[in-house]
Amino acid sequence: MAKIVVLGAGISGHTAAAFIRKKLGKAHEVVVVSPGAYYQWIPSNIWVGVGKMTIDQVRFKLKPVYDRWKIDFRQAKATALFPEGDQEMKRPYIAIEYTGESRRGEADRVDYDYLVNATGPKLNFEATEGLGPNQFTHSVCSCDHAVATWEALQKCLSRMEKGEKLRFLIGTGHPTATCQGAAFEYALNVAYEIKSRGLLHMAEITWISNEYELGDFGMGGAFIKRGGYVTPTKVFSESIFAEYGIRWIKRAGVTKVEEGMVHYETLDGEMHTEPFNFSMLIPAFSGVGLKAFDKSGGRYHLKTLCPKRIYESGCRLFGEVLRGLVRRGLAFGLPESCVYQYLCHRNCLCSAPPDFGSI
């Protein structure tokens, strides 16, 4: 019997756990470790942020689902990885700290045969001074953030209805921030809500982004084919912004946020400021900061943990293990799309998913 641990229960982790359980069958143990009690469909946070959906329409509790699927759910955060074990535990394991109400703060160890790391990104608000829900800007990166953002937006709508003109600033909040598409979608939804109330003349909406051109969306742009015409996303974005009267600032990296004021640097090195009454800026992303240790307690470093030969042999090793399971009559078919970050087997870490097509 194999024990598979999945770190994270977001889009990748939850999907991986579902397929692993389905394909492996009940003879093997599946454990999911995630600090949150809920699965949330992040793309719909945009709708929560403009009041079109409630928080419970974009999330559900994980434990009842995992209980039904016979998956061991641990509401906890991973604090360290020991791919070789240590002096006390010879098997590889992860150290965790429980976050649920009943066991909050309690430390534990979860051993494994296979580990899928699907922790996802950390919302690195700290990378920009003054950025984030607890500072001077809002966010739609989680459903809790989106609820608070909608509450703030409603107050702005009320102020405009009373005759006050307001400035809205939406976009990216760091030179390395991504998810421009989410910010773009939110900007258009905010503009629609303002326009639908007949308040567009009371609002000054500005888009600020680190994109080189409007409509790049972090991938150099795209093309839209509609009605026999092919339109670059640059032209599409400029056109729809013009329709709503949204002005744009591009090639701009936000460096600091103060109450009602954003500081940014342009690609050519010029420093500027932009005032606002309401701002939703996407933060930079980073890794969750999970550290790995060898069996003597020393830190693993990138060169020793994932040199090229281990990366390649790790992929082949995992493939051989799966082939062995299949040869022993154990059904296993994990689609490559389920594994987004790292896969660990014993003392080998794979920095990309192996080719499952040949298994």
C-alpha positions as CSV (number, residue, x, y, z in Angstrom):
1,M,0.0,0.0,0.0
2,A,1.3,3.5,-0.9
3,K,0.7,6.7,1.0
4,I,0.3,9.8,-1.1
5,V,0.2,13.3,0.5
6,V,-1.0,16.3,-1.4
7,L,0.0,19.7,-0.1
8,G,-2.6,22.3,-0.9
9,A,-6.3,22.0,-1.8
10,G,-6.7,24.7,-4.4
11,I,-7.4,24.1,-8.1
12,S,-4.3,21.9,-8.7
13,G,-4.1,20.2,-5.3
14,H,-7.8,19.4,-5.1
15,T,-7.9,18.1,-8.7
16,A,-4.7,16.0,-8.1
17,A,-6.2,14.5,-4.9
18,A,-9.5,13.7,-6.7
19,F,-7.8,11.9,-9.6
20,I,-5.3,10.1,-7.3
21,R,-8.1,8.7,-5.2
22,K,-10.2,7.7,-8.2
23,K,-7.4,6.0,-10.1
24,L,-5.5,4.4,-7.2
25,G,-8.6,2.9,-5.5
26,K,-9.1,2.3,-1.8
27,A,-6.1,0.1,-1.3
28,H,-3.9,3.2,-1.0
29,E,-4.0,6.1,1.4
30,V,-4.5,9.6,0.2
31,V,-3.9,12.6,2.6
32,V,-4.5,16.3,1.8
33,V,-2.9,19.0,3.9
34,S,-4.3,22.5,3.5
35,P,-4.5,25.4,6.0
36,G,-8.0,26.5,4.8
37,A,-11.3,24.7,5.6
38,Y,-12.7,25.7,2.2
39,Y,-12.1,25.1,-1.5
40,Q,-12.6,28.3,-3.3
41,W,-13.1,28.9,-7.0
42,I,-10.7,31.8,-7.3
43,P,-11.8,33.1,-10.8
44,S,-15.2,33.9,-9.4
45,N,-13.8,36.2,-6.7
46,I,-14.1,38.9,-9.4
47,W,-17.9,38.5,-9.1
48,V,-17.8,38.6,-5.3
49,G,-15.9,41.8,-5.5
50,V,-18.7,43.5,-7.4
51,G,-21.6,41.9,-5.5
52,K,-22.7,39.6,-8.2
53,M,-22.0,36.5,-6.2
54,T,-21.9,35.7,-2.5
55,I,-18.9,34.1,-0.7
56,D,-20.7,30.8,-0.3
57,Q,-21.4,30.6,-4.0
58,V,-17.7,30.4,-4.8
59,R,-16.5,28.0,-2.0
60,F,-17.4,24.8,-0.2
61,K,-16.1,23.0,2.9
62,L,-13.5,20.4,2.1
63,K,-13.9,18.0,4.9
64,P,-17.4,16.6,4.0
65,V,-16.2,16.0,0.5
66,Y,-13.0,14.3,1.5
67,D,-14.8,12.2,4.1
68,R,-17.1,11.0,1.3
69,W,-14.1,10.2,-0.9
70,K,-12.2,8.5,1.9
71,I,-9.4,11.1,1.8
72,D,-7.7,12.0,5.1
73,F,-8.0,15.8,5.4
74,R,-5.6,17.7,7.7
75,Q,-6.5,21.3,8.1
76,A,-2.9,22.5,8.6
77,K,0.0,24.3,7.1
78,A,3.2,22.6,6.1
79,T,6.2,24.1,7.9
80,A,9.1,21.9,6.7
81,L,9.9,19.1,4.4
82,F,12.2,16.1,5.3
83,P,12.5,14.0,2.1
84,E,15.0,11.7,3.8
85,G,13.4,11.6,7.2
86,D,15.5,12.5,10.2
87,Q,17.2,10.9,13.2
88,E,13.8,10.0,14.8
89,M,11.7,9.1,11.7
90,K,13.4,7.2,9.0
91,R,10.6,7.7,6.4
92,P,10.2,10.9,4.5
93,Y,7.7,13.3,6.0
94,I,6.4,16.8,6.2
95,A,6.1,18.8,9.4
96,I,2.8,20.5,9.8
97,E,1.0,22.9,12.2
98,Y,-2.8,22.6,12.5
99,T,-4.9,25.7,11.8
100,G,-8.4,24.4,12.5
101,E,-10.2,25.5,15.7
102,S,-10.0,22.2,17.5
103,R,-6.2,21.7,17.1
104,R,-4.9,25.2,16.3
105,G,-1.1,25.5,16.8
106,E,-0.6,21.8,17.4
107,A,2.5,20.3,15.6
108,D,2.5,17.0,13.8
109,R,4.3,14.9,11.2
110,V,2.8,13.3,8.2
111,D,5.0,10.6,6.5
112,Y,4.6,9.7,2.8
113,D,5.7,7.5,0.0
114,Y,4.8,10.2,-2.6
115,L,4.3,13.9,-2.2
116,V,2.5,16.3,-4.5
117,N,3.4,19.9,-3.7
118,A,0.5,22.1,-4.9
119,T,0.8,24.8,-2.4
120,G,0.3,27.6,-5.0
121,P,1.6,31.1,-4.6
122,K,1.9,33.3,-1.6
123,L,0.2,36.7,-2.0
124,N,3.3,38.8,-1.4
125,F,1.7,42.1,-0.4
126,E,4.8,42.8,1.7
127,A,6.9,43.3,-1.5
128,T,5.2,46.7,-2.0
129,E,5.1,49.1,1.0
130,G,1.5,50.0,1.9
131,L,-0.1,47.4,-0.4
132,G,-2.9,45.1,0.6
133,P,-6.2,44.7,2.5
134,N,-4.6,45.6,5.8
135,Q,-3.0,48.6,4.3
136,F,-4.3,51.1,1.7
137,T,-5.5,49.0,-1.2
138,H,-8.0,46.2,-1.8
139,S,-7.7,42.7,-3.3
140,V,-9.8,40.1,-5.0
141,C,-7.2,37.3,-4.7
142,S,-9.2,35.4,-2.1
143,C,-13.0,35.3,-1.4
144,D,-12.5,37.0,2.0
145,H,-10.6,39.8,0.3
146,A,-13.3,40.1,-2.3
147,V,-16.1,40.4,0.3
148,A,-14.2,43.3,1.9
149,T,-13.5,44.9,-1.5
150,W,-17.2,44.8,-2.4
151,E,-18.1,46.4,0.9
152,A,-15.6,49.2,0.2
153,L,-16.9,49.6,-3.3
154,Q,-20.5,50.0,-2.1
155,K,-19.4,52.8,0.1
156,C,-17.8,54.6,-2.9
157,L,-21.0,54.1,-5.0
158,S,-23.0,55.6,-2.1
159,R,-20.6,58.6,-2.0
160,M,-21.0,59.2,-5.7
161,E,-24.7,59.0,-5.5
162,K,-24.5,61.8,-3.0
163,G,-22.6,64.0,-5.5
164,E,-19.0,63.2,-4.6
165,K,-16.6,62.6,-7.5
166,L,-14.1,59.7,-6.8
167,R,-11.0,58.3,-8.3
168,F,-10.6,54.5,-8.9
169,L,-7.2,52.9,-9.5
170,I,-7.1,49.3,-10.6
171,G,-4.3,47.1,-11.9
172,T,-1.0,45.6,-10.7
173,G,0.7,46.6,-7.5
174,H,4.3,45.6,-8.1
175,P,6.8,45.6,-11.0
176,T,6.8,41.8,-11.1
177,A,3.0,41.2,-10.4
178,T,1.1,38.9,-12.8
179,C,-2.6,38.1,-13.2
180,Q,-3.2,41.3,-15.2
181,G,-6.2,39.5,-16.8
182,A,-7.9,39.3,-13.4
183,A,-7.3,42.9,-12.7
184,F,-8.5,43.8,-16.2
185,E,-11.7,41.9,-15.6
186,Y,-12.3,43.5,-12.3
187,A,-11.7,47.0,-13.7
188,L,-14.4,46.4,-16.4
189,N,-16.8,45.0,-13.9
190,V,-16.3,48.1,-11.6
191,A,-16.8,50.4,-14.6
192,Y,-20.0,48.5,-15.5
193,E,-21.4,48.8,-12.0
194,I,-20.7,52.5,-12.0
195,K,-22.2,53.0,-15.5
196,S,-25.3,50.9,-14.7
197,R,-26.1,53.3,-11.9
198,G,-25.7,56.4,-14.1
199,L,-22.6,57.5,-12.2
200,L,-19.9,57.3,-14.8
201,H,-19.6,61.1,-14.9
202,M,-18.8,61.0,-11.2
203,A,-15.9,58.6,-11.5
204,E,-12.4,58.8,-12.8
205,I,-11.2,55.3,-13.5
206,T,-7.5,54.6,-14.2
207,W,-5.8,51.4,-15.1
208,I,-2.2,51.0,-14.0
209,S,-0.1,48.0,-15.2
210,N,3.4,46.8,-15.6
211,E,2.4,45.5,-19.1
212,Y,4.5,46.9,-22.0
213,E,1.3,47.4,-24.0
214,L,-2.3,47.4,-23.0
215,G,-3.7,43.9,-23.5
216,D,-0.4,42.0,-23.1
217,F,-1.9,40.1,-20.1
218,G,1.5,38.8,-19.2
219,M,1.8,36.8,-22.3
220,G,2.6,39.3,-25.0
221,G,-1.0,39.7,-26.0
222,A,-3.3,37.5,-28.1
223,F,-5.8,37.7,-31.0
224,I,-9.6,37.6,-30.9
225,K,-11.4,36.2,-33.9
226,R,-15.0,37.4,-34.1
227,G,-17.3,38.1,-37.0
228,G,-14.7,37.3,-39.6
229,Y,-12.2,39.8,-38.1
230,V,-9.0,39.2,-36.1
231,T,-8.3,41.8,-33.5
232,P,-5.2,42.1,-31.3
233,T,-5.9,42.3,-27.6
234,K,-4.1,45.6,-27.6
235,V,-6.8,47.1,-29.9
236,F,-9.6,45.3,-28.1
237,S,-8.4,46.5,-24.6
238,E,-7.9,50.1,-25.8
239,S,-11.3,50.2,-27.4
240,I,-13.3,48.9,-24.4
241,F,-11.4,51.1,-22.0
242,A,-12.2,54.1,-24.3
243,E,-15.9,53.0,-24.3
244,Y,-16.0,53.3,-20.5
245,G,-13.7,56.4,-20.3
246,I,-10.9,54.5,-18.5
247,R,-7.5,56.0,-18.9
248,W,-4.5,53.8,-18.7
249,I,-0.9,53.9,-17.4
250,K,1.3,51.2,-18.8
251,R,4.9,50.1,-18.3
252,A,4.6,51.1,-14.7
253,G,5.8,49.4,-11.6
254,V,4.2,50.4,-8.3
255,T,6.8,50.9,-5.6
256,K,4.9,52.3,-2.7
257,V,1.3,53.0,-1.6
258,E,0.2,55.6,0.9
259,E,-3.3,56.6,1.9
260,G,-4.9,57.8,-1.2
261,M,-1.6,57.9,-3.3
262,V,0.3,55.4,-5.3
263,H,4.0,55.9,-6.2
264,Y,5.3,54.2,-9.4
265,E,8.3,54.1,-11.7
266,T,8.0,53.9,-15.4
267,L,10.1,51.7,-17.7
268,D,12.2,54.7,-18.7
269,G,13.0,55.4,-15.0
270,E,10.7,58.3,-14.3
271,M,9.0,58.5,-10.9
272,H,5.3,59.5,-10.7
273,T,2.3,59.4,-8.3
274,E,-1.3,58.7,-8.9
275,P,-4.1,59.7,-6.4
276,F,-7.1,57.4,-5.6
277,N,-10.1,57.0,-3.4
278,F,-10.5,53.3,-4.2
279,S,-7.8,51.0,-5.4
280,M,-7.6,47.3,-6.2
281,L,-4.1,46.2,-7.1
282,I,-2.9,42.7,-7.6
283,P,0.2,41.9,-5.5
284,A,3.4,40.1,-6.6
285,F,3.4,36.3,-6.0
286,S,6.1,34.3,-4.3
287,G,6.6,30.8,-3.0
288,V,5.1,29.9,0.3
289,G,8.6,29.6,1.9
290,L,8.5,25.9,2.7
291,K,12.1,24.8,3.7
292,A,13.6,21.3,3.2
293,F,16.0,19.6,5.5
294,D,18.2,16.5,5.2
295,K,18.2,13.7,7.8
296,S,20.8,15.4,9.9
297,G,18.8,18.6,10.1
298,G,20.9,20.6,7.6
299,R,19.2,22.8,5.0
300,Y,18.7,21.5,1.5
301,H,19.8,24.0,-1.1
302,L,18.6,24.2,-4.7
303,K,21.9,22.8,-6.2
304,T,21.9,19.8,-3.9
305,L,18.1,19.2,-3.9
306,C,17.4,19.5,-7.6
307,P,20.5,19.2,-9.7
308,K,19.8,18.4,-13.3
309,R,20.7,14.7,-13.0
310,I,18.3,14.3,-10.0
311,Y,15.6,16.2,-11.8
312,E,15.8,13.8,-14.7
313,S,16.3,10.7,-12.7
314,G,13.5,11.8,-10.4
315,C,11.1,11.9,-13.3
316,R,12.2,8.5,-14.5
317,L,12.1,7.0,-11.0
318,F,8.5,8.1,-10.5
319,G,7.6,6.7,-13.9
320,E,9.2,3.4,-12.9
321,V,7.3,3.3,-9.6
322,L,4.0,3.9,-11.4
323,R,4.8,1.2,-14.0
324,G,5.5,-1.2,-11.1
325,L,2.1,-0.4,-9.6
326,V,0.5,-1.0,-12.9
327,R,2.4,-4.3,-13.4
328,R,1.1,-5.4,-10.0
329,G,-2.5,-4.9,-11.2
330,L,-3.0,-1.5,-9.4
331,A,-4.8,1.0,-11.6
332,F,-3.0,4.3,-11.7
333,G,-3.6,7.1,-14.2
334,L,-2.7,10.6,-13.1
335,P,-3.1,13.3,-15.8
336,E,0.0,15.5,-16.2
337,S,-2.2,18.6,-15.8
338,C,-2.9,17.8,-12.2
339,V,0.6,18.3,-11.0
340,Y,1.5,21.9,-11.2
341,Q,4.6,22.3,-9.1
342,Y,6.8,19.6,-7.5
343,L,6.6,15.9,-7.0
344,C,8.6,14.2,-4.4
345,H,9.5,10.6,-4.1
346,R,11.7,9.6,-1.2
347,N,14.9,11.7,-1.5
348,C,14.2,12.8,-5.1
349,L,12.4,16.0,-5.9
350,C,11.0,16.5,-9.4
351,S,10.7,20.2,-10.4
352,A,8.3,19.4,-13.2
353,P,5.8,16.6,-13.7
354,P,7.1,13.5,-15.5
355,D,5.6,12.3,-18.8
356,F,2.7,10.2,-17.8
357,G,1.8,9.5,-21.4
358,S,4.3,6.6,-21.6
359,I,3.1,4.9,-18.5
